[in-house]
Amino acid sequence: MSTEPSAQTMKSATAAKKLGIYLPAAPAEFQESPISRDEFKTLTENPPAWLEDLRRSGPHPRPVVAQKLNVSIAGLTRAGITEALTTAEITALLEAKPAWLVEARASHAKARAEAQLAKTREAARRPKS
C-alpha cells in the first residue's frame, strides 16, 4: 500500500473561474481534463500564451465584464447581456455610454456606498477590545 497522497485536482470550470477566463474560449485540452494544484500554480505563476491572450482580449466571463464596466452582474442581466464580451466590445460600451450602463453604474455605486455605510455602522457598534 502506498503512503503517497494522491494529487488534488479541480474541474476545469473551477480552474477557469479562479483564473478569470471564459471556459468555452479555452483550449480543448484545458476544458477536458481536471487540473492539479501544481498545474494550476504553474498556470498562475507562468501563464501560457493562450491564457495571457484570453485575459487580455477575451472573451471575458460575466463577473470580469461586470468588473470592467463597474456594474453588478445583475445590472448586466437587466441590460440583456448574458454572453461573454471581448475587451473591444467592453471598450466600445464604455465609450458609447448607453443609458443602461450609466444607470447600472449609478445603482452599483449606490449599493457599494450603502454597504460601506452599513459596515462602518456595524464596526462602530462593536465594543473595542
C-alpha positions in Angstrom: 0.0 0.0 0.0 1.3 3.4 -1.0 1.6 6.1 1.7 2.0 8.8 -1.0 -1.0 11.1 -1.1 -2.9 11.5 -4.4 -2.7 14.8 -6.1 -5.7 17.0 -5.6 -7.4 18.2 -8.8 -10.2 20.6 -9.7 -12.6 20.6 -12.5 -11.6 22.8 -15.5 -14.7 25.0 -14.8 -13.4 25.7 -11.3 -9.9 26.5 -12.6 -11.3 28.8 -15.3 -13.3 30.6 -12.7 -10.3 31.1 -10.5 -8.2 32.2 -13.4 -10.9 34.7 -14.5 -11.3 33.2 -18.0 -14.3 32.1 -20.1 -14.1 28.3 -20.2 -15.5 27.8 -23.8 -12.8 30.0 -25.1 -10.0 28.0 -23.5 -8.2 25.2 -25.5 -9.9 21.9 -25.6 -7.1 20.3 -23.7 -7.8 22.6 -20.7 -11.5 22.1 -20.9 -11.5 18.3 -21.0 -9.1 17.4 -18.2 -9.0 18.0 -14.5 -6.3 20.5 -13.3 -4.0 19.5 -10.5 -3.0 22.1 -7.9 0.6 22.0 -9.3 -0.7 22.7 -12.8 -2.9 25.5 -11.5 0.1 27.0 -9.7 2.1 26.8 -12.9 -0.7 28.5 -14.8 -0.9 31.4 -12.4 2.8 31.9 -12.0 3.9 31.4 -15.6 0.8 31.7 -17.8 1.0 30.2 -21.3 0.4 32.5 -24.3 -3.3 31.3 -24.7 -4.1 32.3 -21.1 -2.4 35.7 -21.4 -4.3 36.3 -24.7 -7.7 35.3 -23.1 -7.0 37.6 -20.1 -6.0 40.5 -22.4 -8.6 40.3 -25.2 -11.3 38.0 -24.0 -13.9 36.8 -24.4 -14.4 37.5 -20.7 -16.8 35.8 -18.3 -19.7 37.9 -16.9 -18.0 38.6 -13.5 -15.0 40.0 -15.3 -17.2 42.0 -17.7 -19.2 43.4 -14.7 -15.9 44.4 -13.0 -14.5 46.1 -16.1 -17.8 48.0 -16.7 -18.1 48.8 -13.0 -21.6 47.3 -12.7 -23.1 44.4 -10.9 -23.8 41.0 -12.6 -27.5 41.7 -12.0 -27.0 45.0 -13.9 -25.6 43.1 -16.9 -28.6 40.7 -16.8 -31.1 43.6 -16.6 -29.4 45.1 -19.7 -29.7 41.8 -21.5 -26.0 41.0 -21.6 -25.9 37.2 -20.9 -22.9 36.3 -23.1 -19.2 36.8 -22.7 -17.8 40.0 -24.1 -14.4 40.8 -25.6 -12.2 43.6 -24.5 -13.1 45.5 -27.7 -16.8 45.2 -27.0 -16.3 46.3 -23.4 -14.3 49.3 -24.6 -17.0 50.2 -27.2 -19.6 50.1 -24.4 -17.5 52.4 -22.2 -17.0 54.9 -25.0 -20.7 54.8 -26.1 -22.1 55.1 -22.5 -25.6 53.7 -23.3 -28.3 54.8 -20.9 -28.5 51.3 -19.2 -24.7 51.5 -18.4 -25.0 54.9 -16.8 -28.0 53.8 -14.8 -26.3 50.4 -13.8 -23.1 52.2 -12.7 -25.0 54.7 -10.6 -27.1 51.8 -9.0 -23.9 49.8 -8.3 -22.1 52.8 -6.8 -25.1 53.5 -4.5 -25.2 49.9 -3.4 -21.5 49.9 -2.6 -21.9 53.1 -0.7 -24.7 51.7 1.3 -22.8 48.5 2.0 -19.8 50.6 3.2 -22.0 52.7 5.5 -23.6 49.6 7.0 -20.1 48.1 7.6 -19.0 51.4 9.2 -22.1 51.4 11.5 -21.6 47.8 12.5 -17.9 48.5 13.3 -18.9 51.5 15.4 -21.4 49.3 17.4 -18.9 46.6 18.2 -17.1 47.1 21.5 -13.4 47.9 21.2 -11.1 45.2 22.5 
